[in-house]
């Protein structure tokens, strides 16, 4: 899952929006981060682990052409956010443009933020990345930008057409996956809040 899905899960569970996205910019233990950021970051890591081990996602990755399978995870992160943005009204009562502006404002008002996240958040808000995920061309553009940070950018760029070849099965998988993730996130937080035995 990419930024939009993590923000939806955070909003659904009333956890930190900044933690939901900022977790991508933090390595190692989370103990130094204050609440509610720490719980938001921990939830992000839990969701990522759920996605990485989900049989439906593993099956989807295996549907990628073998030449592009190593890039499947990155491609699916953006492809899932595209599906979420396209079908947003199924998941949230607010229009996506209202939700996105709310998220940018909430995240910008959070302190502290991971230092590497600050310029990314500014760019997100400036061009409204979350709303842009609705358009297929913007998904391609986002993946091209990610590829620039890789040692072999052409490998990711060459894999992008797989998203559109597999779009019907990606859409079906996402429609099954997202409600399950919302429920799993609630369960994770309940366990976090339970007193130790």
C-alpha atoms as one frame of an Amber mdcrd trajectory, in Angstrom:
protein
   0.000   0.000   0.000   1.130   3.519  -0.662   0.350   6.859   1.002  -3.391
   7.091   0.306  -4.209   3.635   1.649  -2.122   4.186   4.769  -3.893   7.492
   5.388  -7.309   5.903   4.963  -6.389   3.210   7.489  -5.075   5.833   9.925
  -8.226   7.914   9.570 -10.402   4.820  10.026  -8.560   3.840  13.211  -8.138
   7.409  14.551  -4.355   7.070  14.605  -1.683   9.539  13.534  -1.841  10.551
   9.876   1.753  11.773  10.033   2.817   8.451  11.492   0.954   6.594   8.757
   3.100   8.183   6.051   6.160   9.240   8.046   6.917   5.593   8.854   8.308
   5.231   5.333  11.066   7.671   6.318  12.103   6.017   9.589  14.412   3.038
  10.036  14.948   0.944  13.131  13.128   1.004  16.478  10.272   3.438  17.046
  10.819   3.905  20.776  12.293   7.407  20.396   9.142   8.719  18.703   6.417
  10.232  20.883   2.803   9.177  20.837   0.656   9.274  18.788   3.327   9.163
  16.059   4.799   5.942  17.403   1.511   4.032  17.211   0.829   5.419  13.740
   4.233   4.241  12.548   3.790   0.829  14.170   0.420   0.445  12.451   2.028
   1.322   9.117   4.615  -1.424   9.620   1.917  -3.899  10.603  -0.096  -3.126
   7.458   2.991  -3.510   5.271   3.716  -6.892   6.841   0.119  -8.001   6.272
   0.318  -7.005   2.615   3.679  -8.694   2.083   2.381 -12.024   3.419  -1.168
 -11.986   2.047  -1.736 -14.934  -0.330  -3.792 -12.757  -2.690  -0.937 -10.290
  -3.023   1.628 -13.052  -3.443  -0.520 -14.546  -6.203  -0.777 -11.140  -7.862
   2.991 -10.671  -7.753   3.455 -14.064  -9.374   1.159 -12.941 -12.210   3.742
 -10.351 -13.228   5.934 -11.355 -16.132   9.005 -13.097 -14.641  11.252 -10.378
 -16.058   9.413  -7.777 -13.960   8.513  -9.749 -10.849  11.161  -8.138  -8.641
   9.501  -4.767  -9.235   5.979  -6.076  -8.566   5.828  -4.838  -4.966   6.635
  -1.235  -5.867   4.238  -1.316  -8.812   1.403  -2.763  -6.735   1.791  -0.126
  -4.016   0.889   2.549  -6.551  -1.632   0.398  -8.406  -3.553  -0.195  -5.178
  -3.629   3.537  -4.419  -4.928   4.105  -7.954  -7.787   1.687  -7.291  -8.521
   3.358  -3.963  -8.572   6.838  -5.521 -10.811   5.680  -8.387 -13.317   4.051
  -6.040 -12.872   6.405  -3.102 -16.581   6.839  -2.316 -16.764   3.146  -1.350
 -14.388   3.753   1.538 -14.916   7.260   2.899 -17.791   9.695   3.375 -15.754
  12.734   2.289 -14.825  13.473  -1.322 -11.184  12.688  -2.017 -10.202  16.325
  -2.583 -11.509  17.274   0.877  -9.811  14.289   2.505  -6.491  15.027   0.838
  -6.440  18.667   1.963  -7.355  17.606   5.493  -4.477  15.098   5.526  -1.881
  17.595   4.293  -2.927  20.132   6.927  -2.960  17.583   9.748   0.422  16.151
   8.814   2.006  19.600   8.412   0.828  20.592  11.894   2.441  17.545  13.513
   5.703  17.950  15.392   8.126  16.302  15.307   8.172  14.924  11.770  10.867
  12.690  10.279  13.307  15.110   8.662  13.339  13.291   5.318   9.539  13.410
   5.233   9.276  17.224   5.395  10.191  17.996   1.744   8.070  15.085   0.533
   5.046  16.366   2.434   5.554  19.830   0.949   5.633  18.334  -2.558   2.571
  16.185  -1.820   0.539  19.183  -0.756   1.795  21.462  -3.525   0.611  19.204
  -6.355  -2.015  17.175  -4.426  -0.521  13.736  -4.965  -3.420  11.928  -3.304
  -5.987  13.347  -5.713  -3.642  12.817  -8.661  -3.622   9.056  -8.000  -6.982
   8.858  -9.796  -5.292   9.282 -13.181  -3.351   6.387 -14.712  -0.814   8.768
 -16.238   0.027  10.103 -12.783   0.671   6.588 -11.502   3.135   6.112 -14.359
   4.734   9.465 -13.512   5.034   8.594  -9.817   6.743   5.308 -10.664   9.133
   7.100 -13.036  10.067   9.415 -10.164  10.617   6.469  -7.810  12.761   4.798
 -10.465  15.137   7.772 -10.462  16.144   6.845  -6.915  17.028   3.270  -7.853
  20.428   2.025  -8.987  18.788   0.467 -12.067  15.849   2.771 -12.841  15.099
   1.124 -16.162  14.017  -2.070 -14.379  11.107  -0.339 -12.666  10.174   1.701
 -15.726  10.035  -1.446 -17.849   7.681  -3.073 -15.325   5.046  -0.302 -15.354
   2.960  -1.755 -18.240   2.324  -4.833 -16.087   0.042  -2.708 -13.879  -2.269
  -1.995 -16.777  -2.089  -5.495 -18.250  -3.167  -6.881 -14.876  -5.536  -4.074
 -13.904  -8.728  -6.208 -13.753  -7.215  -8.697 -11.304  -5.505  -5.884  -9.363
  -8.904  -4.178  -8.970 -10.557  -7.394  -7.780  -7.747  -8.154  -5.349  -7.796
  -4.644  -3.917 -11.586  -4.726  -3.431 -11.136  -7.863  -1.296  -8.017  -6.666
   0.469  -8.945  -3.178   1.669 -11.891  -4.103   3.938  -9.819  -6.927   5.440
  -6.956  -4.526   6.151  -9.265  -2.099   7.939 -10.461  -4.931  10.182  -6.918
  -6.221  10.739  -5.765  -2.709  11.686  -8.504  -2.470  14.311  -7.408  -5.830
  15.724  -3.767  -4.762  15.832  -4.619  -1.649  17.836  -6.801  -3.599  20.267
  -3.854  -5.906  20.970  -1.577  -2.886  21.446  -3.972  -1.440  24.000  -4.491
  -4.711  25.933  -2.561  -4.930  29.192   0.281  -7.445  29.162  -0.482 -10.812
  30.754
